[in-house]
């Protein structure tokens, strides 16, 4: 995990070279109550990154998304907010989970990335979320 601050909030990847990550870059110099982050999509076909602002309620909502996914339900994160949205469909069109990144308010581009994460991916993401919150939330004003 390293000695520095936690960087990867989300890392959904498979052996085929497909991945979607949300990387925490650090405290935002423009916004005292938030973190700068980015969504990073990599596939053999398409790659891209998109800036993202994170604040405490968005991190808490990611925890709620993990609860729904653990219950076997598809889930959306940051849907209906300004900026990008991330959807996780447990049984996508190709018979495996897929992550959909939608940037409707910016570039108007949607990318669907099929991934086959390991069996313990939800527990792993709960640990990632806890590390990010334990490190960053105390540094953010109420």
C-alpha positions in Angstrom: 0.0 0.0 0.0 3.0 2.4 0.4 3.9 5.0 2.9 2.2 8.0 1.2 -1.4 9.0 1.3 -3.9 6.5 -0.3 -4.3 7.2 -4.0 -6.6 4.5 -5.5 -10.2 4.8 -4.3 -11.5 2.6 -7.1 -9.6 0.1 -9.2 -11.7 -2.3 -11.3 -9.5 -4.2 -13.7 -9.2 -7.6 -15.5 -6.5 -9.7 -17.2 -7.6 -8.4 -20.6 -6.1 -4.9 -20.0 -9.4 -3.2 -19.2 -9.6 -1.0 -16.1 -11.4 1.9 -14.5 -9.8 3.7 -11.6 -10.6 6.7 -9.4 -7.3 8.2 -8.2 -7.2 10.7 -5.3 -4.7 13.4 -6.3 -4.8 15.4 -3.0 -6.4 18.4 -1.4 -7.9 20.8 -3.9 -6.1 24.2 -3.9 -9.3 25.7 -5.4 -11.8 24.2 -3.0 -11.0 23.8 0.7 -13.7 21.2 1.4 -12.7 18.8 -1.3 -10.2 16.6 -3.0 -8.9 16.6 -6.5 -9.3 13.2 -8.2 -9.6 11.7 -11.6 -11.3 8.9 -13.3 -8.8 6.9 -15.4 -10.1 4.5 -18.1 -7.7 2.1 -19.9 -8.5 -0.5 -22.4 -6.6 -1.9 -25.4 -9.0 0.2 -27.6 -9.6 3.5 -25.7 -8.0 5.4 -22.8 -8.8 8.6 -21.1 -8.9 10.5 -17.9 -11.4 13.0 -16.4 -11.0 15.4 -13.5 -13.3 14.9 -10.6 -14.0 16.7 -7.3 -14.5 14.5 -4.2 -16.0 15.6 -0.9 -17.1 13.7 2.2 -20.7 13.0 1.0 -19.4 11.6 -2.3 -17.1 9.3 -0.4 -20.0 8.2 1.8 -22.1 7.6 -1.2 -19.4 5.3 -2.7 -19.8 3.2 0.5 -23.6 3.0 -0.1 -22.9 1.9 -3.7 -20.6 -0.9 -2.4 -23.5 -2.0 -0.1 -25.9 -2.2 -3.1 -23.3 -4.1 -5.2 -22.7 -6.5 -2.3 -26.5 -7.1 -2.2 -26.4 -8.1 -5.8 -27.8 -4.9 -7.2 -26.5 -2.7 -10.0 -25.5 0.8 -8.7 -24.7 4.3 -9.8 -22.3 6.7 -8.2 -22.6 10.5 -8.6 -25.6 10.1 -10.9 -27.6 13.3 -11.3 -24.7 15.5 -10.1 -22.6 18.0 -12.0 -19.7 16.2 -13.5 -19.2 12.5 -14.5 -21.3 9.6 -13.3 -20.1 6.0 -12.8 -22.4 3.0 -13.1 -21.5 -0.6 -12.2 -23.6 -3.3 -13.8 -23.0 -6.7 -12.3 -24.2 -8.6 -15.3 -23.3 -6.6 -18.4 -23.9 -7.3 -22.0 -20.9 -9.6 -22.3 -21.9 -11.7 -19.4 -19.5 -10.1 -16.9 -19.6 -6.9 -14.8 -19.1 -3.6 -16.6 -18.3 -0.1 -15.5 -19.9 2.8 -17.4 -18.3 6.2 -17.1 -20.6 8.9 -18.4 -19.5 12.6 -18.8 -22.8 14.0 -20.0 -22.3 17.5 -18.7 -18.8 17.9 -20.1 -17.6 16.0 -23.2 -20.9 14.2 -23.6 -19.0 10.9 -24.0 -20.0 7.6 -22.4 -17.5 4.7 -22.1 -18.5 1.1 -21.2 -15.7 -1.1 -19.9 -16.3 -4.8 -19.2 -14.2 -6.1 -16.3 -13.9 -9.4 -14.5 -12.7 -8.3 -11.0 -11.5 -10.9 -8.4 -14.0 -12.5 -6.1 -13.1 -10.2 -3.1 -13.3 -6.9 -5.0 -16.1 -5.5 -2.9 -14.2 -6.1 0.3 -11.1 -4.7 -1.3 -13.0 -1.5 -2.2 -14.4 -1.2 1.3 -10.8 -1.2 2.6 -9.7 1.3 -0.1 -12.6 3.6 0.9 -11.8 3.3 4.6 -8.1 4.2 4.0 -9.1 7.2 1.9 -11.6 8.4 4.5 -9.3 7.8 7.4 -6.5 9.8 5.8 -8.3 12.6 4.0 -11.5 13.4 5.9 -9.8 14.7 9.0 -8.0 17.2 6.9 -11.2 18.5 5.3 -13.2 21.3 7.0 -16.6 20.3 8.3 
